[in-house]
Amino acid sequence: MTTHAVKTIIYPVKDIARAKTLFTALVGAPPQVDEAYYVGYDLPGQHIGLDPNGHEQGATAYWHVDDIGATSAALVAVGATVHEEAHDVGGGRLVAQLRDADGNVIGLIQG
């Protein structure tokens, strides 16, 4: 099991157009992904996403891992609970969410 780093942060937004304007000004460049369901910015070593459907848990940091299944299993073995099973979000990229004992969301990305 190899964990690389937190390289992705997804912010829940209510008004994606307004949030896109703000984050475009912050980043200084337009988004690389610009859809009604997701806006994403790729910076050196970092991805920032805007999700108009993610309000139940707030902003989520995603750890990039080589094996999402093994990492999820290792975290569950030491007390985490699965919040969202690993699933493909396109292009072979898998994401999952777990919760620690305090209810904090731990995001995982493979691919």
N, CA, C and O of each residue as an XYZ file, in Angstrom:
444
protein
N       0.852     -1.175      0.000
C       0.000      0.000      0.000
C       0.894      1.233      0.000
O       1.690      1.421      0.920
N       0.771      2.073     -1.025
C       1.543      3.307     -1.101
C       0.598      4.502     -1.106
O      -0.321      4.588     -1.920
N       0.846      5.417     -0.181
C       0.104      6.678     -0.130
C       1.053      7.777     -0.568
O       2.170      7.869     -0.059
N       0.628      8.604     -1.499
C       1.508      9.643     -2.029
C       1.371     10.956     -1.274
O       2.353     11.438     -0.710
N       0.208     11.533     -1.249
C      -0.013     12.819     -0.571
C      -1.446     13.246     -0.814
O      -2.154     12.655     -1.629
N      -1.863     14.268     -0.109
C      -3.138     14.903     -0.416
C      -2.864     15.802     -1.613
O      -2.149     16.799     -1.503
N      -3.433     15.444     -2.747
C      -3.204     16.200     -3.973
C      -4.491     16.764     -4.559
O      -4.458     17.500     -5.545
N      -5.627     16.421     -3.953
C      -6.912     16.869     -4.478
C      -7.781     17.363     -3.333
O      -7.909     16.697     -2.305
N      -8.369     18.524     -3.515
C      -9.325     19.061     -2.551
C     -10.581     19.437     -3.323
O     -10.525     20.171     -4.310
N     -11.718     18.920     -2.854
C     -12.996     19.206     -3.499
C     -13.826     20.086     -2.564
O     -14.082     19.725     -1.415
N     -14.239     21.239     -3.074
C     -15.075     22.171     -2.318
C     -16.524     22.036     -2.762
O     -16.801     22.044     -3.961
N     -17.460     21.911     -1.813
C     -18.877     21.959     -2.193
C     -19.256     23.414     -2.461
O     -18.841     24.315     -1.733
N     -20.038     23.632     -3.498
C     -20.467     24.989     -3.837
C     -21.958     24.986     -4.138
O     -22.489     24.004     -4.657
N     -22.626     26.071     -3.818
C     -24.057     26.186     -4.116
C     -24.282     26.802     -5.490
O     -25.217     26.423     -6.195
N     -23.440     27.737     -5.867
C     -23.557     28.422     -7.155
C     -22.252     28.180     -7.909
O     -21.264     28.879     -7.685
N     -22.248     27.195     -8.797
C     -21.007     26.801     -9.455
C     -20.454     27.906    -10.358
O     -19.236     28.038    -10.477
N     -21.304     28.690    -10.986
C     -20.837     29.789    -11.843
C     -20.118     30.853    -11.007
O     -19.055     31.344    -11.386
N     -20.705     31.192     -9.891
C     -20.090     32.192     -9.001
C     -18.776     31.667     -8.422
O     -17.781     32.389     -8.365
N     -18.782     30.398     -7.992
C     -17.564     29.802     -7.442
C     -16.469     29.717     -8.507
O     -15.296     29.950     -8.215
N     -16.856     29.384     -9.741
C     -15.881     29.309    -10.829
C     -15.224     30.666    -11.063
O     -14.018     30.736    -11.298
N     -16.001     31.738    -10.999
C     -15.443     33.087    -11.164
C     -14.416     33.376    -10.074
O     -13.334     33.891    -10.354
N     -14.759     33.043     -8.836
C     -13.847     33.289     -7.717
C     -12.572     32.453     -7.841
O     -11.471     32.989     -7.716
N     -12.706     31.144     -8.086
C     -11.527     30.285     -8.142
C     -10.671     30.554     -9.377
O      -9.454     30.376     -9.330
N     -11.287     30.979    -10.478
C     -10.505     31.364    -11.654
C      -9.641     32.579    -11.324
O      -8.484     32.647    -11.740
N     -10.192     33.536    -10.582
C      -9.401     34.693    -10.153
C      -8.293     34.259     -9.202
O      -7.170     34.754     -9.303
N      -8.587     33.345     -8.282
C      -7.598     32.871     -7.327
C      -6.464     32.116     -8.018
O      -5.290     32.354     -7.735
N      -6.821     31.204     -8.928
C      -5.828     30.381     -9.624
C      -5.097     31.178    -10.693
O      -3.921     30.930    -10.961
N      -5.785     32.132    -11.303
C      -5.170     32.932    -12.363
C      -5.220     32.269    -13.722
O      -4.489     32.654    -14.635
N      -6.090     31.263    -13.860
C      -6.237     30.547    -15.130
C      -7.620     29.898    -15.149
O      -8.212     29.658    -14.097
N      -8.131     29.615    -16.348
C      -9.430     28.964    -16.427
C      -9.343     27.494    -15.984
O      -8.253     26.924    -15.936
N     -10.483     26.891    -15.665
C     -10.471     25.486    -15.254
C     -10.150     24.556    -16.425
O     -10.407     24.885    -17.583
N      -9.586     23.396    -16.105
C      -9.329     22.370    -17.118
C     -10.570     21.520    -17.349
O     -10.756     20.974    -18.437
N     -11.422     21.402    -16.333
C     -12.702     20.713    -16.448
C     -13.777     21.742    -16.123
O     -13.740     22.367    -15.063
N     -14.729     21.921    -17.026
C     -15.764     22.942    -16.841
C     -17.115     22.378    -17.273
O     -17.560     22.576    -18.404
N     -17.753     21.671    -16.346
C     -19.040     21.040    -16.606
C     -20.052     21.520    -15.563
O     -19.668     22.078    -14.534
N     -21.323     21.308    -15.824
C     -22.366     21.716    -14.880
C     -22.263     20.942    -13.565
O     -22.658     21.451    -12.516
N     -21.735     19.709    -13.613
C     -21.643     18.854    -12.429
C     -20.290     18.926    -11.729
O     -20.143     18.364    -10.643
N     -19.274     19.611    -12.323
C     -17.941     19.652    -11.715
C     -17.074     20.639    -12.468
O     -17.090     20.684    -13.698
N     -16.315     21.434    -11.720
C     -15.319     22.329    -12.294
C     -13.997     21.998    -11.610
O     -13.934     21.916    -10.383
N     -12.935     21.807    -12.405
C     -11.658     21.410    -11.816
C     -10.482     22.202    -12.357
O     -10.406     22.510    -13.547
N      -9.571     22.522    -11.455
C      -8.350     23.270    -11.777
C      -7.141     22.392    -11.472
O      -7.042     21.818    -10.388
N      -6.225     22.290    -12.429
C      -4.996     21.543    -12.211
C      -3.841     22.522    -12.029
O      -3.501     23.293    -12.927
N      -3.255     22.467    -10.848
C      -2.089     23.272    -10.510
C      -0.912     22.318    -10.348
O      -1.130     21.113    -10.226
N       0.309     22.801    -10.340
C       1.440     21.894    -10.133
C       1.302     21.117     -8.814
O       1.367     21.699     -7.731
N       1.112     19.805     -8.922
C       1.007     18.950     -7.748
C      -0.303     19.030     -6.992
O      -0.412     18.467     -5.903
N      -1.311     19.717     -7.539
C      -2.559     19.926     -6.805
C      -3.732     20.016     -7.770
O      -3.617     20.608     -8.843
N      -4.867     19.425     -7.385
C      -6.107     19.571     -8.140
C      -7.150     20.163     -7.193
O      -7.328     19.681     -6.074
N      -7.822     21.190     -7.642
C      -8.893     21.825     -6.878
C     -10.185     21.611     -7.655
O     -10.268     21.940     -8.838
N     -11.197     21.057     -6.981
C     -12.469     20.803     -7.638
C     -13.608     21.538     -6.954
O     -13.566     21.796     -5.751
N     -14.620     21.869     -7.733
C     -15.836     22.510     -7.242
C     -16.996     21.570     -7.553
O     -17.222     21.217     -8.711
N     -17.728     21.166     -6.518
C     -18.796     20.182     -6.656
C     -20.127     20.771     -6.186
O     -20.295     21.025     -4.993
N     -21.073     20.991     -7.100
C     -22.356     21.559     -6.685
C     -23.255     20.551     -5.971
O     -24.357     20.901     -5.547
N     -22.801     19.306     -5.835
C     -23.619     18.270     -5.208
C     -23.004     17.711     -3.936
O     -23.471     16.682     -3.450
N     -21.989     18.332     -3.382
C     -21.259     17.739     -2.269
C     -21.459     18.381     -0.921
O     -20.517     18.429     -0.129
N     -22.635     18.876     -0.624
C     -22.827     19.648      0.601
C     -22.959     18.842      1.879
O     -22.884     19.426      2.960
N     -23.151     17.541      1.815
C     -23.383     16.805      3.053
C     -22.148     16.680      3.930
O     -22.295     16.516      5.141
N     -20.921     16.750      3.376
C     -19.757     16.588      4.239
C     -18.790     17.770      4.208
O     -17.800     17.745      4.940
N     -19.017     18.761      3.431
C     -18.095     19.883      3.372
C     -16.908     19.582      2.474
O     -16.923     18.600      1.731
N     -15.881     20.419      2.535
C     -14.694     20.218      1.704
C     -14.028     18.898      2.077
O     -13.984     18.518      3.247
N     -13.512     18.209      1.066
C     -12.874     16.915      1.296
C     -11.493     16.894      0.666
O     -11.325     17.215     -0.511
N     -10.505     16.510      1.468
C      -9.143     16.298      0.968
C      -9.032     14.841      0.533
O      -9.493     13.942      1.236
N      -8.425     14.613     -0.617
C      -8.263     13.258     -1.152
C      -6.789     12.866     -1.184
O      -5.953     13.555     -1.768
N      -6.496     11.737     -0.538
C      -5.164     11.142     -0.570
C      -5.049     10.312     -1.845
O      -5.943      9.526     -2.157
N      -3.956     10.484     -2.578
C      -3.707      9.693     -3.777
C      -2.970      8.425     -3.365
O      -1.940      8.482     -2.693
N      -3.510      7.280     -3.775
C      -2.976      5.980     -3.377
C      -2.826      5.084     -4.605
O      -3.490      5.292     -5.621
N      -1.947      4.086     -4.500
C      -1.754      3.139     -5.595
C      -2.822      2.064     -5.638
O      -3.177      1.596     -6.720
N      -3.345      1.660     -4.486
C      -4.323      0.569     -4.417
C      -5.450      0.975     -3.471
O      -5.328      0.839     -2.254
N      -6.537      1.472     -4.034
C      -7.629      2.000     -3.223
C      -8.287      0.907     -2.378
O      -8.720      1.167     -1.255
N      -8.363     -0.308     -2.911
C      -8.956     -1.412     -2.163
C      -8.134     -1.770     -0.942
O      -8.674     -1.930      0.153
N      -6.819     -1.899     -1.126
C      -5.936     -2.246     -0.011
C      -5.888     -1.127      1.021
O      -5.871     -1.394      2.222
N      -5.867      0.109      0.569
C      -5.824      1.241      1.495
C      -7.127      1.316      2.291
O      -7.104      1.511      3.506
N      -8.260      1.161      1.609
C      -9.552      1.166      2.307
C      -9.606      0.061      3.346
O     -10.021      0.291      4.482
N      -9.188     -1.140      2.961
C      -9.214     -2.276      3.886
C      -8.313     -2.031      5.092
O      -8.686     -2.360      6.218
N      -7.139     -1.461      4.869
C      -6.215     -1.185      5.974
C      -6.806     -0.163      6.939
O      -6.642     -0.288      8.153
N      -7.494      0.849      6.405
C      -8.098      1.866      7.266
C      -9.295      1.309      8.028
O      -9.487      1.630      9.201
N     -10.094      0.483      7.376
C     -11.237     -0.150      8.052
C     -10.726     -1.066      9.172
O     -11.333     -1.139     10.240
N      -9.625     -1.755      8.928
C      -9.059     -2.660      9.935
C      -8.642     -1.937     11.214
O      -8.567     -2.549     12.279
N      -8.370     -0.634     11.110
C      -7.967      0.122     12.303
C      -9.046      1.112     12.757
O      -8.761      2.046     13.507
N     -10.294      0.903     12.296
C     -11.389      1.664     12.861
C     -12.148      2.599     11.957
O     -13.167      3.145     12.380
N     -11.704      2.815     10.720
C     -12.464      3.676      9.812
C     -13.728      2.948      9.358
O     -13.804      1.721      9.411
N     -14.706      3.717      8.917
C     -15.909      3.137      8.327
C     -16.037      3.648      6.897
O     -15.630      4.768      6.588
N     -16.603      2.824      6.039
C     -16.784      3.216      4.644
C     -17.986      4.149      4.563
O     -19.087      3.820      5.005
N     -17.744      5.309      3.990
C     -18.814      6.289      3.766
C     -19.319      6.173      2.326
O     -20.519      6.272      2.070
N     -18.394      5.964      1.396
C     -18.729      5.829     -0.021
C     -17.766      4.804     -0.617
O     -16.556      5.029     -0.638
N     -18.289      3.694     -1.096
C     -17.462      2.644     -1.694
C     -16.671      3.191     -2.880
O     -17.087      4.159     -3.516
N     -15.539      2.574     -3.171
C     -14.743      2.954     -4.336
C     -15.581      2.795     -5.604
O     -16.260      1.786     -5.795
N     -15.519      3.801     -6.454
C     -16.235      3.744     -7.722
C     -15.499      4.576     -8.763
O     -14.752      5.495     -8.427
N     -15.718      4.242    -10.017
C     -15.061      4.909    -11.144
C     -15.788      6.215    -11.431
O     -17.006      6.234    -11.607
N     -15.029      7.308    -11.478
C     -15.623      8.610    -11.793
C     -15.265      9.058    -13.205
O     -15.492     10.210    -13.575
N     -14.707      8.148    -13.986
C     -14.358      8.439    -15.374
C     -12.881      8.248    -15.647
O     -12.032      8.598    -14.827
N     -12.592      7.700    -16.785
C     -11.203      7.530    -17.198
C     -10.420      6.553    -16.339
O      -9.191      6.607    -16.313
N     -11.100      5.668    -15.642
C     -10.412      4.706    -14.785
C     -10.014      5.235    -13.425
O      -9.392      4.514    -12.645
N     -10.352      6.462    -13.125
C     -10.045      7.046    -11.810
C     -11.072      6.557    -10.793
O     -12.278      6.698    -10.991
N     -10.574      5.981     -9.703
C     -11.431      5.478     -8.639
C     -11.378      6.428     -7.450
O     -10.312      6.937     -7.102
N     -12.517      6.664     -6.834
C     -12.573      7.459     -5.611
C     -13.377      6.704     -4.561
O     -14.279      5.931     -4.885
N     -13.039      6.940     -3.314
C     -13.767      6.372     -2.180
C     -13.700      7.375     -1.044
O     -12.833      8.248     -1.022
N     -14.626      7.243     -0.097
C     -14.602      8.070      1.104
C     -14.809      7.177      2.314
O     -15.670      6.297      2.319
N     -14.006      7.421      3.335
C     -14.144      6.740      4.613
C     -14.321      7.801      5.680
O     -14.100      8.986      5.431
N     -14.718      7.378      6.865
C     -14.819      8.292      8.007
C     -13.971      7.741      9.135
O     -13.942      6.535      9.383
N     -13.275      8.652      9.818
C     -12.513      8.237     10.991
C     -13.453      8.179     12.196
O     -14.651      8.429     12.062
N     -12.917      7.853     13.360
C     -13.741      7.689     14.564
C     -14.458      8.973     14.962
O     -15.463      8.916     15.670
N     -13.963     10.129     14.524
C     -14.595     11.407     14.844
C     -15.572     11.866     13.771
O     -16.164     12.940     13.884
N     -15.739     11.062     12.738
C     -16.674     11.404     11.673
C     -16.076     12.213     10.544
O     -16.791     12.601      9.620
N     -14.764     12.479     10.595
C     -14.107     13.224      9.522
C     -14.032     12.380      8.258
O     -13.762     11.180      8.323
N     -14.269     13.001      7.115
C     -14.192     12.294      5.836
C     -12.744     12.223      5.389
O     -12.021     13.219      5.409
N     -12.331     11.023      4.984
C     -11.009     10.785      4.394
C     -11.256     10.346      2.963
O     -11.806      9.269      2.733
N     -10.859     11.160      1.998
C     -11.030     10.823      0.601
C      -9.816     10.071      0.067
O      -8.681     10.373      0.436
N     -10.055      9.103     -0.791
C      -8.994      8.344     -1.466
C      -9.219      8.402     -2.967
O     -10.354      8.339     -3.437
N      -8.111      8.525     -3.728
C      -8.153      8.507     -5.191
C      -7.082      7.559     -5.694
O      -5.947      7.577     -5.219
N      -7.450      6.735     -6.653
C      -6.493      5.890     -7.359
C      -6.652      6.154     -8.854
O      -7.764      6.150     -9.383
N      -5.546      6.379     -9.512
C      -5.587      6.545    -10.966
C      -5.440      7.935    -11.442
O      -5.461      8.180    -12.648
